[in-house]
Amino acid sequence: MRKLLNQGDQGYQVGKSELLKVSISYNSATKRARVRRAMRFYEAALANNETMRVNSYLDILINQSPSYDMVREWSPLHVIARKLGVLENLTSDSLVTLEHEGVSLFSMLFGNAVGLVETRKGKLFQRREVQTDLTTTLEPGDILLEKTPFRLTDKLIPGYWGHAAIWIGSEQELRDLGLWDHPLVRSHRQEIRQGRSVVEALRSGVEINPLESFLNIDSVGVLRRPGLSSDNRRQIILQALRQVGKDYDFSFDVESLDRVYCSKLIYLAYHGIDWSVHESFGRLTISPDDVAQGIFAENALELVSFYHDGRKVRERPAAQLASLMGLAGR
């Protein structure tokens, strides 16, 4: 919990180490001495002037405060113990951060190297009929899953799907939702007007890209939360936009806030779904296949469109996808 509270989140303009700053301020010997002087003044005033007890509610609050007795007591040992406690927490958190940063650095170097390997273009690349079909099918807040077997990175991701993204919609759709004048949307108006409506986390960071470039793939699935209200849809879009500009999370840790990877974007944007997360190398993670598992959970997600290996699957798409994901019988 301390680690989470000390993380920054640029999407909410929250700086790093805010809890640590509060802890250092609370344990400041100078501030405690100033508070003790105020307490002595208050107690002397009570002893000399009983009319101050008219404000009995304030008097009760002060005397029942746990900090009142804690601050009143003072000894060098207490000061040293508090300082050591803060230092111990800071040291342990720094070591955990260094360990995560080490894993992240190795993963970044490895991922950037293998990410350059692409043997061909995707079977859906520059297919205008596919782009038109998906554009007319997609609704704001929908999830996009993709597969690119011609890229080396796809071989290293467990499961059928290799990437996930969120469709935030066109200018008109955002106007219809009442979001066009929202500060988060306003800062991306030019990109949206240029046809950029796919929010995705790539090795370069979280970006808004056009569907045309996203479709350099062989397979794509469109997932939708059934019965999604306009308010829920707005929250998904805004939460996705809050991640834009963040660095890629090469540690693949769903509990961190300062960096994002593809399926973690879905995890952060969607609430109320019991996502299938699992532990890996001491951290919780979620994969694109874990996101797709929501199709087979009751009232979680539905598969509204599915292209496999360059062709649209029209008959029993969910059953065919279950087979490809090794979930026969779902």
Buried (B, 14 or more C-beta within 10 A) or exposed (E): EEBEEBBBBBBEEEEBBEBBEEBEEEBBEEEBEEBBEEBEEBEEEEEEEEEBEEEEEEBEEBEEEEEBEEBEEEEEEBBEEBEEEBEEBBEEBEEEEEEBEEBBEEBBEEBBEBBEEBEEEBBBBEBEEBBEBBBEEBBBBBBBBBBBBBBBBBEEBEBBBBBBBBBBBBBEBBEEBEBBEBEBBEEBEEBBEEBBBBBBBBBEBBBBBBBBEBBBBBBBBBBBBEEBEEEBBBBBBBBBBBBBBBBBBBBBBBBBBBBBBBBBBBBBBBEEBEBBBEEEEEBBBBBBBBBBBBBBEEEBBBBBBBBBEBEBBEEEBBBBBBBBBEBEEB
